[in-house]
Amino acid sequence: MLKCQICGKPADKHHIVYRSQGGVDFPLNFKYLCPEHHRGEYGPHKNRKLDLKYKLEMQQNLEKLLCKEFYTLDSLVTLLQINKGMLKKLLKDCRLYKEGYRSFDVIYRLMGRKTYTEYMMEEYYDFIANF
């Protein structure tokens, strides 16, 4: 049984980068959250700040994991624990160098073709403060 990473109650799998945003199924894209912490008032589906925080954490984890400049498809499958067919589809329009795929391109695709920054969190705080 899955347990909420916040309170320990029975949980659902939450996609940090939603499938509608281009997110795929692999362990770093999941957070296990109970219904309250998933879709409740303060969950990532209703709290943009928390959603950004989770996405930024995921991107930083990917950057730590994929610290070399290039990776082969097989090494990415192993490191990310991701389905090879899904990864091929995700990277189909990425340039394949003789050394492999560029880690930046892989991370960009896994993040739903978006790059997140700390500045986005600051912008969010500024927007709320001026509201």
The first five atom37 places (N, CA, C, CB, O) and aatype in JSON, in Angstrom:
{
  "aatype": [12, 10, 11, 4, 5, 9, 4, 7, 11, 14, 0, 3, 11, 8, 8, 9, 19, 18, 1, 15, 5, 7, 7, 19, 3, 13, 14, 10, 2, 13, 11, 18, 10, 4, 14, 6, 8, 8, 1, 7, 6, 18, 7, 14, 8, 11, 2, 1, 11, 10, 3, 10, 11, 18, 11, 10, 6, 12, 5, 5, 2, 10, 6, 11, 10, 10, 4, 11, 6, 13, 18, 16, 10, 3, 15, 10, 19, 16, 10, 10, 5, 9, 2, 11, 7, 12, 10, 11, 11, 10, 10, 11, 3, 4, 1, 10, 18, 11, 6, 7, 18, 1, 15, 13, 3, 19, 9, 18, 1, 10, 12, 7, 1, 11, 16, 18, 16, 6, 18, 12, 12, 6, 6, 18, 18, 3, 13, 9, 0, 2, 13],
  "atom_mask": [
    [1, 1, 1, 1, 1],
    [1, 1, 1, 1, 1],
    [1, 1, 1, 1, 1],
    [1, 1, 1, 1, 1],
    [1, 1, 1, 1, 1],
    [1, 1, 1, 1, 1],
    [1, 1, 1, 1, 1],
    [1, 1, 1, 0, 1],
    [1, 1, 1, 1, 1],
    [1, 1, 1, 1, 1],
    [1, 1, 1, 1, 1],
    [1, 1, 1, 1, 1],
    [1, 1, 1, 1, 1],
    [1, 1, 1, 1, 1],
    [1, 1, 1, 1, 1],
    [1, 1, 1, 1, 1],
    [1, 1, 1, 1, 1],
    [1, 1, 1, 1, 1],
    [1, 1, 1, 1, 1],
    [1, 1, 1, 1, 1],
    [1, 1, 1, 1, 1],
    [1, 1, 1, 0, 1],
    [1, 1, 1, 0, 1],
    [1, 1, 1, 1, 1],
    [1, 1, 1, 1, 1],
    [1, 1, 1, 1, 1],
    [1, 1, 1, 1, 1],
    [1, 1, 1, 1, 1],
    [1, 1, 1, 1, 1],
    [1, 1, 1, 1, 1],
    [1, 1, 1, 1, 1],
    [1, 1, 1, 1, 1],
    [1, 1, 1, 1, 1],
    [1, 1, 1, 1, 1],
    [1, 1, 1, 1, 1],
    [1, 1, 1, 1, 1],
    [1, 1, 1, 1, 1],
    [1, 1, 1, 1, 1],
    [1, 1, 1, 1, 1],
    [1, 1, 1, 0, 1],
    [1, 1, 1, 1, 1],
    [1, 1, 1, 1, 1],
    [1, 1, 1, 0, 1],
    [1, 1, 1, 1, 1],
    [1, 1, 1, 1, 1],
    [1, 1, 1, 1, 1],
    [1, 1, 1, 1, 1],
    [1, 1, 1, 1, 1],
    [1, 1, 1, 1, 1],
    [1, 1, 1, 1, 1],
    [1, 1, 1, 1, 1],
    [1, 1, 1, 1, 1],
    [1, 1, 1, 1, 1],
    [1, 1, 1, 1, 1],
    [1, 1, 1, 1, 1],
    [1, 1, 1, 1, 1],
    [1, 1, 1, 1, 1],
    [1, 1, 1, 1, 1],
    [1, 1, 1, 1, 1],
    [1, 1, 1, 1, 1],
    [1, 1, 1, 1, 1],
    [1, 1, 1, 1, 1],
    [1, 1, 1, 1, 1],
    [1, 1, 1, 1, 1],
    [1, 1, 1, 1, 1],
    [1, 1, 1, 1, 1],
    [1, 1, 1, 1, 1],
    [1, 1, 1, 1, 1],
    [1, 1, 1, 1, 1],
    [1, 1, 1, 1, 1],
    [1, 1, 1, 1, 1],
    [1, 1, 1, 1, 1],
    [1, 1, 1, 1, 1],
    [1, 1, 1, 1, 1],
    [1, 1, 1, 1, 1],
    [1, 1, 1, 1, 1],
    [1, 1, 1, 1, 1],
    [1, 1, 1, 1, 1],
    [1, 1, 1, 1, 1],
    [1, 1, 1, 1, 1],
    [1, 1, 1, 1, 1],
    [1, 1, 1, 1, 1],
    [1, 1, 1, 1, 1],
    [1, 1, 1, 1, 1],
    [1, 1, 1, 0, 1],
    [1, 1, 1, 1, 1],
    [1, 1, 1, 1, 1],
    [1, 1, 1, 1, 1],
    [1, 1, 1, 1, 1],
    [1, 1, 1, 1, 1],
    [1, 1, 1, 1, 1],
    [1, 1, 1, 1, 1],
    [1, 1, 1, 1, 1],
    [1, 1, 1, 1, 1],
    [1, 1, 1, 1, 1],
    [1, 1, 1, 1, 1],
    [1, 1, 1, 1, 1],
    [1, 1, 1, 1, 1],
    [1, 1, 1, 1, 1],
    [1, 1, 1, 0, 1],
    [1, 1, 1, 1, 1],
    [1, 1, 1, 1, 1],
    [1, 1, 1, 1, 1],
    [1, 1, 1, 1, 1],
    [1, 1, 1, 1, 1],
    [1, 1, 1, 1, 1],
    [1, 1, 1, 1, 1],
    [1, 1, 1, 1, 1],
    [1, 1, 1, 1, 1],
    [1, 1, 1, 1, 1],
    [1, 1, 1, 1, 1],
    [1, 1, 1, 0, 1],
    [1, 1, 1, 1, 1],
    [1, 1, 1, 1, 1],
    [1, 1, 1, 1, 1],
    [1, 1, 1, 1, 1],
    [1, 1, 1, 1, 1],
    [1, 1, 1, 1, 1],
    [1, 1, 1, 1, 1],
    [1, 1, 1, 1, 1],
    [1, 1, 1, 1, 1],
    [1, 1, 1, 1, 1],
    [1, 1, 1, 1, 1],
    [1, 1, 1, 1, 1],
    [1, 1, 1, 1, 1],
    [1, 1, 1, 1, 1],
    [1, 1, 1, 1, 1],
    [1, 1, 1, 1, 1],
    [1, 1, 1, 1, 1],
    [1, 1, 1, 1, 1],
    [1, 1, 1, 1, 1]
  ],
  "atom_positions": [
    [[0.83, -1.18, 0.0], [0.0, 0.0, 0.0], [0.88, 1.25, 0.0], [-0.95, -0.01, 1.21], [1.85, 1.34, 0.76]],
    [[0.54, 2.19, -0.84], [1.28, 3.45, -0.92], [0.89, 4.35, 0.24], [1.01, 4.16, -2.26], [-0.27, 4.39, 0.64]],
    [[1.87, 5.09, 0.78], [1.61, 5.99, 1.89], [1.97, 7.42, 1.5], [2.39, 5.56, 3.16], [2.95, 7.65, 0.78]],
    [[1.18, 8.36, 1.98], [1.41, 9.77, 1.71], [2.77, 10.18, 2.25], [0.29, 10.64, 2.33], [3.11, 9.86, 3.39]],
    [[3.54, 10.88, 1.44], [4.87, 11.33, 1.84], [4.81, 12.48, 2.84], [5.67, 11.75, 0.61], [5.83, 12.88, 3.39]],
    [[3.63, 13.0, 3.08], [3.48, 14.1, 4.03], [2.91, 13.62, 5.37], [2.57, 15.18, 3.45], [3.44, 13.95, 6.43]],
    [[1.82, 12.83, 5.31], [1.16, 12.45, 6.56], [1.13, 10.95, 6.84], [-0.23, 12.95, 6.55], [0.8, 10.54, 7.96]],
    [[1.48, 10.11, 5.86], [1.51, 8.68, 6.08], [0.19, 7.94, 5.83], [0.0, 0.0, 0.0], [0.14, 6.72, 5.97]],
    [[-0.86, 8.66, 5.48], [-2.15, 8.02, 5.18], [-2.06, 7.31, 3.83], [-3.31, 9.07, 5.18], [-1.13, 7.56, 3.06]],
    [[-3.02, 6.43, 3.52], [-3.03, 5.77, 2.2], [-2.99, 6.83, 1.08], [-4.29, 4.86, 2.06], [-3.63, 7.87, 1.17]],
    [[-2.22, 6.52, 0.04], [-1.94, 7.56, -0.96], [-2.2, 7.12, -2.39], [-0.53, 7.99, -0.84], [-2.33, 5.93, -2.7]],
    [[-2.28, 8.12, -3.26], [-2.35, 7.96, -4.7], [-1.01, 8.42, -5.27], [-3.55, 8.76, -5.32], [-0.23, 9.11, -4.61]],
    [[-0.77, 8.04, -6.51], [0.42, 8.47, -7.21], [0.12, 9.82, -7.88], [0.88, 7.4, -8.26], [-0.81, 9.92, -8.67]],
    [[0.9, 10.83, -7.55], [0.76, 12.15, -8.17], [1.9, 12.35, -9.16], [0.76, 13.28, -7.08], [3.06, 12.17, -8.82]],
    [[1.56, 12.72, -10.39], [2.57, 13.06, -11.39], [2.99, 14.5, -11.16], [2.02, 12.85, -12.86], [2.16, 15.41, -11.22]],
    [[4.25, 14.73, -10.9], [4.75, 16.09, -10.67], [4.62, 16.9, -11.96], [6.23, 16.06, -10.19], [4.07, 18.0, -11.94]],
    [[5.12, 16.37, -13.06], [4.84, 16.95, -14.37], [3.65, 16.16, -14.89], [6.11, 16.88, -15.37], [3.78, 14.99, -15.27]],
    [[2.49, 16.79, -14.9], [1.26, 16.11, -15.26], [1.36, 15.53, -16.66], [0.06, 17.07, -15.17], [2.1, 16.03, -17.5]],
    [[0.63, 14.47, -16.89], [0.63, 13.87, -18.23], [0.16, 14.89, -19.27], [-0.28, 12.62, -18.26], [0.66, 14.9, -20.39]],
    [[-0.79, 15.74, -18.89], [-1.27, 16.77, -19.82], [-0.19, 17.8, -20.15], [-2.49, 17.49, -19.22], [-0.31, 18.53, -21.13]],
    [[0.87, 17.86, -19.32], [1.99, 18.76, -19.56], [3.15, 18.05, -20.25], [2.46, 19.37, -18.23], [4.21, 18.63, -20.47]],
    [[2.94, 16.79, -20.58], [4.0, 16.01, -21.23], [4.76, 15.11, -20.28], [0.0, 0.0, 0.0], [5.78, 14.54, -20.67]],
    [[4.3, 14.99, -19.06], [4.96, 14.13, -18.07], [4.79, 12.66, -18.4], [0.0, 0.0, 0.0], [3.79, 12.26, -18.99]],
    [[5.77, 11.87, -18.01], [5.75, 10.43, -18.27], [5.91, 9.66, -16.96], [6.86, 10.03, -19.28], [6.26, 10.23, -15.92]],
    [[5.66, 8.37, -17.04], [5.74, 7.51, -15.86], [7.18, 7.05, -15.6], [4.82, 6.3, -16.02], [7.72, 6.23, -16.35]],
    [[7.77, 7.58, -14.57], [9.05, 7.1, -14.06], [9.19, 7.63, -12.62], [10.26, 7.58, -14.97], [8.62, 8.67, -12.3]],
    [[9.92, 6.93, -11.77], [9.92, 7.22, -10.33], [10.15, 8.68, -9.92], [10.94, 6.4, -9.7], [9.5, 9.15, -8.99]],
    [[11.04, 9.4, -10.57], [11.28, 10.79, -10.15], [10.11, 11.72, -10.45], [12.52, 11.32, -10.83], [10.06, 12.83, -9.92]],
    [[9.18, 11.28, -11.27], [8.02, 12.11, -11.59], [6.84, 11.81, -10.67], [7.61, 11.9, -13.04], [5.74, 12.33, -10.9]],
    [[7.04, 11.0, -9.66], [5.95, 10.65, -8.76], [6.17, 11.2, -7.36], [5.78, 9.15, -8.69], [7.3, 11.26, -6.86]],
    [[5.08, 11.61, -6.76], [5.01, 11.89, -5.33], [3.78, 11.13, -4.86], [4.92, 13.46, -4.99], [2.76, 11.1, -5.55]],
    [[3.88, 10.52, -3.71], [2.75, 9.76, -3.18], [2.04, 10.64, -2.16], [3.21, 8.41, -2.55], [2.61, 11.03, -1.14]],
    [[0.77, 10.94, -2.47], [0.0, 11.86, -1.65], [-1.39, 11.32, -1.37], [-0.1, 13.22, -2.33], [-2.02, 10.73, -2.24]],
    [[-1.87, 11.53, -0.14], [-3.24, 11.15, 0.22], [-4.19, 12.11, -0.52], [-3.47, 11.22, 1.79], [-3.74, 13.14, -1.03]],
    [[-5.47, 11.78, -0.59], [-6.41, 12.66, -1.3], [-6.36, 14.12, -0.83], [-7.82, 12.14, -1.15], [-6.48, 15.04, -1.64]],
    [[-6.19, 14.34, 0.46], [-6.14, 15.71, 1.0], [-4.91, 16.46, 0.5], [-6.15, 15.68, 2.53], [-5.01, 17.62, 0.1]],
    [[-3.75, 15.8, 0.52], [-2.51, 16.45, 0.1], [-2.31, 16.41, -1.42], [-1.33, 15.8, 0.79], [-1.4, 17.05, -1.95]],
    [[-3.16, 15.65, -2.11], [-3.06, 15.54, -3.57], [-3.98, 16.56, -4.25], [-3.42, 14.12, -4.02], [-3.52, 17.42, -4.99]],
    [[-5.26, 16.44, -3.98], [-6.24, 17.3, -4.66], [-6.98, 18.23, -3.71], [-7.23, 16.44, -5.41], [-7.92, 18.92, -4.1]],
    [[-6.56, 18.23, -2.46], [-7.2, 19.1, -1.48], [-6.8, 20.56, -1.67], [0.0, 0.0, 0.0], [-6.06, 20.9, -2.59]],
    [[-7.3, 21.4, -0.79], [-7.1, 22.85, -0.88], [-5.62, 23.23, -0.97], [-7.72, 23.53, 0.32], [-5.26, 24.18, -1.66]],
    [[-4.76, 22.49, -0.26], [-3.34, 22.83, -0.24], [-2.48, 21.86, -1.04], [-2.86, 22.88, 1.18], [-1.26, 21.86, -0.9]],
    [[-3.12, 21.05, -1.87], [-2.38, 20.12, -2.71], [-1.89, 20.8, -3.98], [0.0, 0.0, 0.0], [-2.31, 21.92, -4.28]],
    [[-1.02, 20.15, -4.72], [-0.41, 20.76, -5.91], [-1.4, 21.08, -7.03], [0.65, 19.86, -6.45], [-1.11, 21.92, -7.89]],
    [[-2.56, 20.43, -7.04], [-3.53, 20.72, -8.09], [-4.25, 22.05, -7.86], [-4.56, 19.59, -8.18], [-4.78, 22.65, -8.79]],
    [[-4.27, 22.51, -6.61], [-4.94, 23.78, -6.29], [-3.98, 24.82, -5.73], [-6.05, 23.53, -5.29], [-4.39, 25.96, -5.47]],
    [[-2.73, 24.46, -5.55], [-1.75, 25.36, -4.96], [-0.57, 25.5, -5.93], [-1.27, 24.85, -3.56], [0.3, 24.63, -5.98]],
    [[-0.54, 26.58, -6.69], [0.47, 26.79, -7.72], [1.88, 26.84, -7.13], [0.18, 28.07, -8.5], [2.83, 26.35, -7.73]],
    [[2.01, 27.43, -5.97], [3.31, 27.52, -5.31], [3.88, 26.13, -5.03], [3.2, 28.32, -4.0], [5.05, 25.86, -5.31]],
    [[3.05, 25.25, -4.49], [3.48, 23.88, -4.19], [3.78, 23.12, -5.49], [2.4, 23.14, -3.38], [4.75, 22.36, -5.55]],
    [[2.96, 23.32, -6.5], [3.19, 22.68, -7.8], [4.55, 23.1, -8.35], [2.06, 23.05, -8.79], [5.31, 22.25, -8.81]],
    [[4.87, 24.38, -8.33], [6.18, 24.87, -8.78], [7.31, 24.29, -7.94], [6.22, 26.4, -8.72], [8.36, 23.92, -8.47]],
    [[7.1, 24.22, -6.63], [8.12, 23.68, -5.73], [8.44, 22.23, -6.09], [7.66, 23.78, -4.26], [9.61, 21.86, -6.18]],
    [[7.42, 21.41, -6.3], [7.63, 20.01, -6.66], [8.35, 19.89, -8.0], [6.28, 19.28, -6.72], [9.25, 19.06, -8.15]],
    [[7.97, 20.71, -8.98], [8.6, 20.67, -10.29], [10.07, 21.08, -10.2], [7.85, 21.57, -11.28], [10.93, 20.45, -10.81]],
    [[10.34, 22.11, -9.45], [11.72, 22.57, -9.28], [12.57, 21.5, -8.58], [11.76, 23.89, -8.47], [13.71, 21.28, -8.97]],
    [[12.02, 20.85, -7.56], [12.72, 19.76, -6.88], [13.03, 18.62, -7.84], [11.89, 19.24, -5.69], [14.13, 18.07, -7.84]],
    [[12.03, 18.27, -8.66], [12.23, 17.17, -9.62], [13.33, 17.53, -10.62], [10.91, 16.86, -10.36], [14.2, 16.7, -10.91]],
    [[13.29, 18.74, -11.13], [14.31, 19.17, -12.1], [15.7, 19.15, -11.46], [14.0, 20.58, -12.62], [16.66, 18.72, -12.09]],
    [[15.81, 19.61, -10.23], [17.1, 19.6, -9.53], [17.58, 18.17, -9.3], [16.99, 20.34, -8.19], [18.78, 17.89, -9.43]],
    [[16.67, 17.26, -8.97], [17.03, 15.85, -8.8], [17.52, 15.25, -10.12], [15.82, 15.04, -8.26], [18.48, 14.48, -10.13]],
    [[16.87, 15.61, -11.21], [17.31, 15.13, -12.53], [18.7, 15.67, -12.87], [16.3, 15.53, -13.62], [19.54, 14.95, -13.4]],
    [[18.93, 16.94, -12.55], [20.24, 17.55, -12.84], [21.35, 16.88, -12.02], [20.21, 19.06, -12.54], [22.47, 16.71, -12.52]],
    [[21.06, 16.5, -10.78], [22.05, 15.79, -9.96], [22.31, 14.39, -10.51], [21.57, 15.7, -8.5], [23.45, 13.93, -10.57]],
    [[21.23, 13.72, -10.91], [21.34, 12.35, -11.4], [22.04, 12.3, -12.76], [19.96, 11.72, -11.51], [22.87, 11.42, -13.0]],
    [[21.72, 13.24, -13.62], [22.29, 13.27, -14.97], [23.38, 14.35, -15.03], [21.19, 13.54, -16.04], [23.24, 15.35, -15.73]],
    [[24.44, 14.12, -14.29], [25.49, 15.14, -14.12], [26.51, 15.15, -15.26], [26.2, 14.92, -12.81], [27.27, 16.11, -15.4]],
    [[26.55, 14.09, -16.06], [27.46, 14.09, -17.22], [26.77, 14.8, -18.38], [27.87, 12.62, -17.62], [25.56, 15.01, -18.36]],
    [[27.54, 15.16, -19.4], [26.96, 15.9, -20.53], [26.15, 15.01, -21.46], [28.07, 16.59, -21.31], [25.15, 15.46, -22.03]],
    [[26.56, 13.75, -21.62], [25.89, 12.85, -22.56], [25.57, 11.51, -21.9], [26.76, 12.62, -23.8], [26.27, 11.06, -20.99]],
    [[24.48, 10.88, -22.39], [24.06, 9.56, -21.9], [23.52, 8.74, -23.06], [23.0, 9.69, -20.78], [22.84, 9.27, -23.94]],
    [[23.83, 7.45, -23.05], [23.25, 6.54, -24.04], [21.83, 6.22, -23.61], [24.11, 5.23, -24.2], [21.46, 6.41, -22.45]],
    [[21.05, 5.73, -24.54], [19.67, 5.36, -24.24], [19.62, 4.3, -23.14], [18.97, 4.83, -25.51], [18.82, 4.41, -22.21]],
    [[20.48, 3.29, -23.24], [20.47, 2.22, -22.24], [20.87, 2.73, -20.85], [21.42, 1.11, -22.66], [20.31, 2.29, -19.85]],
    [[21.82, 3.65, -20.79], [22.19, 4.18, -19.48], [21.06, 5.03, -18.89], [23.49, 5.02, -19.58], [20.86, 5.03, -17.68]],
    [[20.32, 5.74, -19.75], [19.17, 6.53, -19.27], [18.07, 5.62, -18.74], [18.62, 7.42, -20.39], [17.45, 5.91, -17.72]],
    [[17.83, 4.53, -19.44], [16.81, 3.56, -19.0], [17.16, 3.06, -17.6], [16.71, 2.36, -20.0], [16.29, 2.98, -16.73]],
    [[18.41, 2.73, -17.38], [18.86, 2.22, -16.09], [18.81, 3.3, -15.0], [20.28, 1.67, -16.21], [18.28, 3.07, -13.92]],
    [[19.36, 4.46, -15.29], [19.41, 5.54, -14.29], [18.02, 6.05, -13.91], [20.24, 6.7, -14.82], [17.74, 6.27, -12.73]],
    [[17.17, 6.22, -14.9], [15.85, 6.82, -14.66], [14.77, 5.78, -14.32], [15.41, 7.61, -15.86], [13.68, 6.14, -13.9]],
    [[15.09, 4.51, -14.51], [14.11, 3.43, -14.32], [12.85, 3.72, -15.14], [13.75, 3.27, -12.81], [11.73, 3.73, -14.64]],
    [[13.1, 3.94, -16.42], [12.03, 4.34, -17.33], [11.92, 3.33, -18.47], [12.27, 5.76, -17.88], [12.92, 2.71, -18.85]],
    [[10.74, 3.16, -19.0], [10.48, 2.25, -20.1], [11.23, 2.73, -21.35], [8.96, 2.16, -20.38], [11.14, 3.9, -21.73]],
    [[11.96, 1.82, -21.98], [12.81, 2.17, -23.12], [11.99, 2.73, -24.3], [13.61, 0.94, -23.58], [12.4, 3.7, -24.94]],
    [[10.86, 2.11, -24.57], [10.0, 2.59, -25.66], [9.47, 3.99, -25.4], [0.0, 0.0, 0.0], [9.44, 4.83, -26.3]],
    [[9.07, 4.24, -24.16], [8.57, 5.56, -23.79], [9.68, 6.61, -23.92], [8.03, 5.54, -22.34], [9.45, 7.72, -24.4]],
    [[10.89, 6.23, -23.5], [12.03, 7.15, -23.59], [12.39, 7.44, -25.04], [13.24, 6.57, -22.84], [12.69, 8.58, -25.4]],
    [[12.37, 6.41, -25.88], [12.64, 6.61, -27.31], [11.65, 7.6, -27.92], [12.58, 5.26, -28.08], [12.02, 8.5, -28.67]],
    [[10.38, 7.41, -27.57], [9.32, 8.3, -28.08], [9.55, 9.74, -27.58], [7.92, 7.79, -27.63], [9.38, 10.69, -28.34]],
    [[9.93, 9.88, -26.33], [10.16, 11.19, -25.74], [11.33, 11.91, -26.41], [10.41, 11.04, -24.23], [11.32, 13.13, -26.56]],
    [[12.36, 11.13, -26.8], [13.58, 11.71, -27.34], [13.66, 11.64, -28.87], [14.77, 11.01, -26.76], [14.71, 11.92, -29.45]],
    [[12.56, 11.27, -29.52], [12.59, 11.02, -30.97], [13.07, 12.23, -31.78], [11.21, 10.63, -31.45], [13.71, 12.04, -32.81]],
    [[12.79, 13.45, -31.33], [13.23, 14.61, -32.11], [14.46, 15.3, -31.49], [12.1, 15.61, -32.22], [14.78, 16.43, -31.85]],
    [[15.12, 14.61, -30.57], [16.38, 15.12, -30.0], [17.54, 14.65, -30.86], [16.56, 14.64, -28.52], [17.51, 13.56, -31.43]],
    [[18.54, 15.47, -30.94], [19.74, 15.08, -31.68], [20.5, 14.01, -30.9], [20.65, 16.32, -31.94], [20.74, 14.14, -29.7]],
    [[20.85, 12.95, -31.6], [21.65, 11.88, -31.0], [23.09, 12.06, -31.45], [21.1, 10.46, -31.41], [23.42, 11.87, -32.62]],
    [[23.94, 12.42, -30.51], [25.37, 12.59, -30.79], [26.05, 11.23, -30.69], [26.02, 13.62, -29.8], [25.46, 10.27, -30.2]],
    [[27.28, 11.14, -31.15], [27.99, 9.85, -31.06], [28.17, 9.44, -29.6], [29.37, 9.94, -31.76], [28.27, 8.24, -29.31]],
    [[28.22, 10.41, -28.68], [28.36, 10.12, -27.25], [27.03, 9.76, -26.59], [28.98, 11.32, -26.54], [27.0, 9.2, -25.49]],
    [[25.92, 10.08, -27.26], [24.59, 9.81, -26.71], [23.73, 11.07, -26.76], [0.0, 0.0, 0.0], [23.99, 11.98, -27.55]],
    [[22.72, 11.1, -25.91], [21.83, 12.27, -25.83], [22.39, 13.26, -24.81], [20.38, 11.84, -25.44], [22.94, 12.85, -23.79]],
    [[22.24, 14.55, -25.1], [22.67, 15.58, -24.15], [21.75, 15.54, -22.93], [22.67, 16.99, -24.81], [20.53, 15.48, -23.07]],
    [[22.33, 15.6, -21.76], [21.53, 15.54, -20.53], [20.54, 16.7, -20.46], [22.44, 15.56, -19.29], [19.42, 16.52, -19.98]],
    [[20.93, 17.89, -20.94], [20.01, 19.03, -20.93], [18.75, 18.71, -21.73], [20.7, 20.29, -21.5], [17.65, 19.02, -21.28]],
    [[18.91, 18.09, -22.92], [17.76, 17.75, -23.76], [16.86, 16.73, -23.07], [18.24, 17.21, -25.11], [15.63, 16.82, -23.15]],
    [[17.47, 15.76, -22.42], [16.7, 14.72, -21.72], [15.88, 15.36, -20.59], [17.65, 13.61, -21.16], [14.68, 15.1, -20.47]],
    [[16.52, 16.18, -19.79], [15.84, 16.82, -18.66], [14.71, 17.72, -19.18], [16.84, 17.65, -17.81], [13.6, 17.72, -18.63]],
    [[14.99, 18.48, -20.22], [14.0, 19.38, -20.81], [12.75, 18.59, -21.24], [14.6, 20.13, -22.01], [11.63, 19.03, -21.0]],
    [[12.95, 17.44, -21.88], [11.82, 16.63, -22.34], [11.06, 16.03, -21.15], [12.31, 15.51, -23.27], [9.83, 16.0, -21.14]],
    [[11.81, 15.55, -20.15], [11.17, 14.94, -18.98], [10.38, 15.97, -18.16], [12.22, 14.27, -18.09], [9.43, 15.62, -17.45]],
    [[10.78, 17.24, -18.26], [10.08, 18.3, -17.53], [8.93, 18.88, -18.35], [11.07, 19.41, -17.16], [8.42, 19.96, -18.03]],
    [[8.52, 18.18, -19.4], [7.4, 18.64, -20.22], [7.77, 19.79, -21.13], [0.0, 0.0, 0.0], [6.95, 20.65, -21.43]],
    [[9.03, 19.79, -21.58], [9.56, 20.84, -22.47], [9.5, 22.21, -21.83], [8.8, 20.85, -23.78], [9.13, 23.2, -22.47]],
    [[9.87, 22.24, -20.57], [9.9, 23.5, -19.83], [11.08, 23.46, -18.86], [8.55, 23.75, -19.07], [11.44, 22.39, -18.37]],
    [[11.67, 24.61, -18.6], [12.75, 24.72, -17.63], [12.24, 25.57, -16.48], [14.03, 25.34, -18.28], [11.68, 26.64, -16.69]],
    [[12.42, 25.09, -15.27], [11.96, 25.8, -14.07], [13.15, 26.44, -13.36], [11.21, 24.83, -13.11], [14.25, 25.89, -13.36]],
    [[12.91, 27.6, -12.77], [13.97, 28.32, -12.06], [13.48, 28.82, -10.72], [14.49, 29.5, -12.91], [12.27, 28.92, -10.49]],
    [[14.41, 29.12, -9.84], [14.06, 29.72, -8.54], [13.36, 31.05, -8.76], [15.33, 29.92, -7.67], [12.5, 31.45, -7.97]],
    [[13.72, 31.74, -9.83], [13.11, 33.03, -10.16], [11.59, 32.89, -10.31], [13.72, 33.6, -11.45], [10.85, 33.81, -9.96]],
    [[11.13, 31.77, -10.83], [9.69, 31.54, -10.98], [9.0, 31.54, -9.63], [9.43, 30.21, -11.71], [7.87, 32.03, -9.5]],
    [[9.67, 31.01, -8.62], [9.1, 31.02, -7.26], [9.05, 32.46, -6.74], [9.93, 30.13, -6.31], [8.06, 32.86, -6.13]],
    [[10.11, 33.23, -6.99], [10.14, 34.62, -6.55], [9.06, 35.42, -7.26], [11.52, 35.24, -6.82], [8.39, 36.24, -6.64]],
    [[8.89, 35.18, -8.56], [7.84, 35.85, -9.32], [6.48, 35.53, -8.73], [7.89, 35.43, -10.8], [5.62, 36.4, -8.62]],
    [[6.29, 34.27, -8.34], [5.03, 33.85, -7.75], [4.78, 34.63, -6.46], [5.03, 32.33, -7.47], [3.67, 35.13, -6.25]],
    [[5.8, 34.74, -5.6], [5.65, 35.47, -4.35], [5.34, 36.94, -4.61], [6.92, 35.34, -3.51], [4.5, 37.53, -3.92]],
    [[6.02, 37.55, -5.6], [5.76, 38.95, -5.94], [4.34, 39.15, -6.41], [6.73, 39.43, -7.01], [3.69, 40.13, -6.05]],
    [[3.84, 38.21, -7.22], [2.48, 38.3, -7.73], [1.48, 38.23, -6.58], [2.21, 37.17, -8.75], [0.53, 39.01, -6.54]],
    [[1.69, 37.32, -5.64], [0.78, 37.18, -4.51], [0.83, 38.43, -3.62], [1.15, 35.92, -3.68], [-0.2, 38.9, -3.15]],
    [[2.03, 38.95, -3.4], [2.18, 40.13, -2.54], [1.5, 41.36, -3.15], [3.66, 40.43, -2.3], [1.0, 42.21, -2.41]],
    [[1.48, 41.46, -4.47], [0.87, 42.61, -5.14], [-0.62, 42.42, -5.39], [1.56, 42.87, -6.45], [-1.28, 43.34, -5.86]],
    [[-1.14, 41.27, -5.08], [-2.52, 40.97, -5.37], [-3.46, 41.56, -4.39], [-2.73, 39.52, -5.42], [-4.67, 41.39, -4.51]]
  ]
}
